């Protein structure tokens, strides 16, 4: 907790030192119509970028976000910014988005998985608890579906004749959170010998561990574990996989958790979206040194991972949830896990 307070009160993340890290690159940001996603889009659009795709659930809000980017950057070619529909509560929407990106984009250099949900209220989407569907299952479904496109983009730089300087590697970045360290996560102890999986226990909190109050924290812990395992299985010289902590920011993420206490904490400790957005840009622009790493304040921060993540129990849990997620993704899209190999 002391580290969190120090970061919030005394640390101001910076943007990457390279003023144009996305020149001629194609960038997708999920949840880009508002909050940190839009803030990151503003930072990226302020420099040189090949194509910036705002992946949004609400197309009208996405169009307004695009207008705000164009209005803020008079010299920006309007064709540079595109708005694509993406609803992470729908597997069909995720598959359609990935199919469009795979078939229509010449290249994909950055997939910045920012879209997320925070709520105390239990509901379901696609047969799973909604927070887990949006923040975890659909996020990694999209990531795995687009891995071949990211890999192919990395190969473009290698195959170009006469190229003296190696191009920056494609980046898959997952927005996590420092609150992962505060998740009790009793679901990891779900009795596998009785046929109860971690995701099943998360889907029915009333029956099992009654943890909806910490569901957002748990989802971000899962994001970190799964991003680390994905990085273990994807060669770092092909695609960079990292995850990041943007810190507590004054966004609309907590709109379904709105209480006087939450509002007060955001007012006293929350970073502005502009500052928080810098951390997303830093992770999206990071190189191979960030592969498999957790970033905070725009820098590599393995020391800020919870002791559970790096423990033997954490490693065992990481493998267990990866295996369960792999089975879920295979049921959604048969054969999709071959993309990871």
N, C-alpha and C positions, 0 to 999 in steps of 0.2 A: 504493500500500500504506500509506503514512503517513496518508493521509486515512481509510482504513478503520480503522486502529488508533485514530486520534483519535476517530472517530465511536463506535467500540465502547467506548472507555475513558472518554471525557470528555463525551459528549453523551447526554442523556436526553430523548427526544421527549416532547412534551406532547399532550394531547387537545385537540380544537377548543375554542375559547373559548366558543362557543355550547353551553350545557349540553344542549340538546335539538335537535340538527340533524336528527333523523330523525322528529320528531313528525308523525304522520299519513302517514308515508312507508312504502313497501314495499321491503324490502331482501332481496336474495338473496346469500348467501355460499357459495361452493363450498368443499368441503373443510372444513366447519364443525364436524365432530365431534371435532376434536383440534387441537392446535398453535395457530398464529396465527389460523386461522379461528375457532376456538372462543374464543380470547382476545378477538378483535374482537367476536364475538357477545356476550360478557359486557359489554363496554363499551357496546355499543349497547342491550342489554336493560336496563342500569342506568338509562337515561334513558327518554324517551317515544318509542315507536316504533309505527307503525301495524301492520305485520306484518313478522316476521323469519322468513325461510325458510332452514333449514339444508339445503344440498344436499350429500348424503353418499353415498359408495359403500357403506358398511356401515350398514344401517338400524338394527340393534341398537345400534351405537355412537352413531348419531344420536339415538336415543331417550334414551340415557343422557346425551348432551350437552344435550338439551332439558330433562331432569330437573334437571341441574345449574344451568341458567339459571333455571328456576322456583324451585328451592330457594334460590338466591342473591338472588332478587328476589320477596319475598313478596307485593308488591302488583301483580305482573305478571299480567295476564289470560292464562290458559293458552292461549286461542284465538289469542293474538298470535304464538306460536312454532309453526312447522310444520316437519316433517321430510319432505323429498322425496328419493327415490332419484336419484342421478346418478353414473354410472360413465364417466369421461372416456376410458377405454380402449375404449369401445363407442360407435360413432356412433349406433346405434339408441337407446341410452340418452340421448344428448345430444338427439337429435331429439324423443324422447318428452317429455323434461323441458321443452324449449322449447315444444312444442305445448301442454303442460299450462299453462305459465305464460301463454302467449298467450291461451288460451281461457278460463281460469278467474280470472285476476287482474284486478281492476278497474284496477290501475295497477302500474307497476314503476318505482321511483325510483332504485334502486341495484342494479347487478350488480357484485359484488366477486369477481373471478376469482382465487381464492387457491389452489385445489387444485393440487398439483404432485407431481412425482416426481423423486428423485435416486438414481441407481444407476450402478455401474461395469459392470454385467452387461448384455450385449446380448441383447435379446429383441424380439419384434415384437408389435404390436397393430394390427389393421385394416390390415395390409400395410405399416406403417411402423415404424421403431424406436420402442420403447414410450415413451421419454422425449419424443420429438418428437410422437408421437400425443397424449399426455396434456397436456404443458406448452404445446404450440403449436397443433397442428391442431384438436383438440377444443375447446380454450379459445376459439379464434377462431371455430370453427363455432358454439358457443353464443352468443358475442357477436354475431355477424352475424345469427343467427336471432332474437335478442331485440331487435335494433335497432329494428324497427318498434314494438314495445311501449314501449320507452323513449321514442321520438319521440312516440308517442300520449300518453304521460303528460305530457310537456312541453307538449303542445298543450292539455291540460286546463286548466292554469293560465292560458293565454292566452285561452281561450274563456269563462272564468267571468265573467259580467257583474258589474259593480260592484267588481271586485277592484282595490284601490288599490295593493297591494304585490305585485310579481311573485314568484311562487313560485320556489324553488330549482330549478335545472335538473336533469334526470336525469343520473346519473353511471355511466359504465362504467369500471371501474378494474381494471387488470391488475397483479398482484403480480410484479415483476421482482426484480432483485438487483444489488448492487454488483459481484458476481463477473462480471458481463457484461464488465467491463473486462479480465479475465484470459483471455478466450477467444481462442485463436489463430484459430479458424474458417477453416481452409484450404479448407473445402467451398465457400466463396464463389468460389473459383477453379475450380470444376468446369467442365470444357471444354464449354460450351454448344454450341459448333460441332460437337462429336461426339455431341450429343444427351444429354449427362449434366447433369442438373439438380442444384441444391443439395440438395433433399430426397432425391433418389436417392443422392447421395454420403453423406448422413447415414444413410440406411437401411442401407447396407452398409459399415461402417467398415473391416472387414478388407480389402475389395477396394480401397477408395479411400485414406482418410487415417488410419485407425487412431486415432480420436479419442474413443473411449468414455470415456477418463479425464477428458475435459473436456466431456462431453456436457451436464451440467446447466448449466455456464456458457454454453455455446453456446445452449441452449434459452432462457435468460434474455436473451441478446443478441438472439435472434430476436424474443422478446416485445416488447422495446423498439423494435426496428426496425418491427415490424408495427403496434404501437400508434401509433407516430408517423405511419405511413402511413395508418392508419385515421382518425386525427384529421384528416389532410389532406383526407380525402374525406367527412367528416361535419361539417356546419356546427356550429360551437361554440355557436351560439345555440339549437341543438336538443337536443343531447346532449353532455355533457362527457366526453371520453375522455382518461384519464391513465394513467400507470403509476408504480409506487412501489418503493422499496427499503426493506424493513423492517430491514435489517441482519442480522448473524449472530445467530440466536436459538436457545435450547436447546429445540428441537422434535424431533419424530420424523421430520422430513424426511430425515435422514441415516441412517435405520435400515438401508437397503440399501447404505450406504457406511461401515458401522461399523468403525472401526479404532482402536487406542489413540491415534494422533495426532489423529484427528477428535474423540474424546472429550476429550482434553486441551485442544484448542483451544476447544471449546465451553465447557468448565468455566472456562477462564481468561478468555475474551473474550466469550462468548455473552451476549446480553441475555436477560432473563426474557421469557416469553411475554406477560405483562401489559404490559411496556414495548413489545415489538415490535408487539403488537396495536394500540397507539395509532397507529402509522403507517398501518395499514390504515384505521382510522376517519377519520384526517385526510384521506386521499385520497378516501374515500367521501363525505365532507362538503364537499369542495372545490368551488369555483365555477368560473366560466368562465375565470378567470385561470390555471387549471391545464390547460386544454384543450391536448392535444398535448405536455404537459410531463412531465418526470421529477421525481418527488418523493423526498426522502430526509430522514429525521429528522422527517417530518411537514410538511416545507416544500418549496417549489419549489427544485429543485437542478439546473438545467441545467449548472452548472459541474462536477457530479460525473459527467456522462456521459463515456464514454471518448472519446478523440480520434478513434477510428475511426468511431463513430456519427455525429459531426458533420463528418466529412471528405467530400470528393467521392467517394471510394471507398465510404464508408458510405452515401451517398445513392444511388449506383448499385446497391449491394447491396440496399438497402431496397426499391427498385423491383423488382429481380429476384425477391426472395423473396416480395414481395406478389403479383406476377404468377403465380408458381408456386403459392402458397397458394390464390389465387383459382381456379385450374384444379382443384386438389385439392378445394376446397369445392364447386365446381360438379359434380364427379363424385359427391360424396357426396349433395348435395341440389341437383338442377338448378334454376337460377333464383335461388339464394340470394343471389348477389352483387348482384342488383337491389336488395336491402335497403340496400346501402351508398350507392346513388345518391340 
